Amino acid sequence: MRNAYLTSHFPLISIILFSLSFAIYSEQIIIIYLKNIGLYGGMIEFFSERGIQLTLLFLLWLFFFMLFSALKLIADTINELSLLFFSKDQEGTDLKNVRGGAWIFLIGSLCSIAATVHIYFLLGIFAACCLLYFIFFVYKIGESLTSLSLIGMIFFHVFFWFSFGLAIIYALLKLYNSLIASLPV
């Protein structure tokens, strides 16, 4: 007999590993930047080099952990909301079927640890995991949906993530423009 909760910890491990790989890359970039502007030498006078690196790594890991946790919460909500709108499943078997997709993110997060040398590798692995999980999700759910419901569900997901991305880009551009406008130049 197989335990239904055997893979329940995979999302947490995936978030931890993805956060660690992005934090390692970001730490390297920040340390190079601090050395270039001359602050790193002054920081070493007050703290040990290893202490600075570990503190920076922990803070970056915590930031990325919160970011990926929030994204997972949003993604789970959107998945279940799309099942509510488009699936006729009353028992929740569709939701149980897609839990196996946690393997995709676990394998991707293990690969991301080895890819901390370049941001494009990290982003590519993360994007590939998201795309593969979406394909897995549609494949597993597609059996219980009509073709019109399947198209509606795919459109719902694409529309939400596109709108979410545009809202973030708009907010960042608005913040950047207000920051530039406030400079006394």
N, C-alpha and C positions, 0 to 999 in steps of 0.2 A: 504494500500500500504506500502510495506517495503522499507526502505531507504537502498540503496546499500552500503553506507558508514558508517553504524551503528557500525560495528566492526572494523573500520579502525584504531582506537587507541589501539586496543588490543596488537599488537606487541610492541608498545612503553611501555605499562604498563608491559608486560611480561619481557622485557629487564630490566626495572627499578627494578622489584621485584627479578628476578634472580640475578642481580648485587648486590642488597642489601643483599640477603641471602649469596652469596659467600663472600661479603665484611665483613659481621658480623662474619662468621667463620674464615676468614683470620685475622681479627683484634684480635680475641681471641688468635689465635696461635702466632701472632707477639708479643702481650703483654706478654704472658707466656714466650716467648723466651727472650724478653728484660729484664724481671724479673730474668730469670735464669743467664744471663750474667752480671747482675748488672747495666745495663744502666737505667732501669726504675726509680729507686730511684733518680738518678741524674736528670732525666728529670722532675720529680715532683717538684724539688726545683725551677725550672724556670717557669714551666707551671702547671696549675691545672690538676688533674687526669682526670676530665671530658673533659677538653680542648684537652688533648692528645688523648683521646679516640675518640672524635668527629672529630678531624682533621684526624686521622688515618682512621676512618670509611669513611669520605668523600673522601679521596684520593684513598682508595681501591675501593669504589663504583665507582668513576670516571674511574679507570683503568678497572674494570670489565664491566662497561657500554660501554666503547670504544671497548673492546674485543668482547662482544656479539653483538654490533652494526656492527662491521666489519664482524663477522660470519654471521649475518643476510643478510648483503649486498651480501656476497659471495654466500650464499644459494639461495637468490632470483635470482641472476644472473645465477647460475647453473640450477635452475628450469626453468627459461625462455629460457635459451639456449637449454636445453633438449627438451622443447616444440617446439622450432624452428627447431631442427634437426629431431624430431621423430613424431610430431603431424601434422595432416593435417588440423587442425582448423585454419581458416583464420579470424574469428571474435573475437577471444579472450575469447570465452565462457569457455574454459578449465581453463584459468587463473582465471576467476571469480568463477568457481566451487571450486577451492582449497583455496580460501580466508577464507572459513569457518574453516579451520584448525587452525586458530589463537586461537580458543577456547582451543585447546590442550595445547598450550604453556601458555595460561593464567591460566588454571587450574593447570598445573604443576608448574608455578611460585608461585601461592598461596600456594601450598603444600611445596615448597622449603623453604618458610619462616619458617614453622614449623620444618623443617629438618636441621636447622643450627647447630645442636649439633654434627654432624658427617659428614665428607667429603664424605664418601661412600654413604650416603643417598642423599646428594646434587648431586653428580655425577650420581648416579642411576636415580634420578628423571629427570635430564637433558637428560641423554641418552635415558630414556624411552620416554620422550616427542619427541625427535628427531626421534626415531624409529616409534612411533605411527603416527607422522606427515608424515613420508615417506610412511607408509602403507596407510594412508588416501590419500596422494597425488597420489599414484599408483592406488588406488581404484577409485578415482574420474576421473583420466585421462584415466584409462584403457578402459573405454567404447568407447572412440573415437580413440583408437589405434588398429592396427593389433597386433597379438601376436608377430611377429618378431620385430615390433617397440617397443612394451612394454619391451621385453627382452633387446633390445638395450638401451632403456632409463634407465632401472634398472642397466645395466652394466656400462653405462656412469656415473651415480651417484656414484656407488660403486667404480669405478676406480678413479674418481676425488677425493673423500674424502679419500680413501686409500692413493693415491699419495700425497695429501695435508698433511695428518698426517705423512707420512714417511718423507716428506721434512722438517717438523717442528722438528721431532725427530732427523733427520740428522743434522740440523742446531744447535740444542741444544747440541748434542754430540760433534760436531766440536768446539763449543764455550767452552764447558767444558774441552775438551782435550787441547785447546790452553791456557786456564786459568791454568790448572794443569801444563802444560809444562813451563809456564812462572814463576812459583814459584821457588824461590832459595832454593831448597832442595838438 
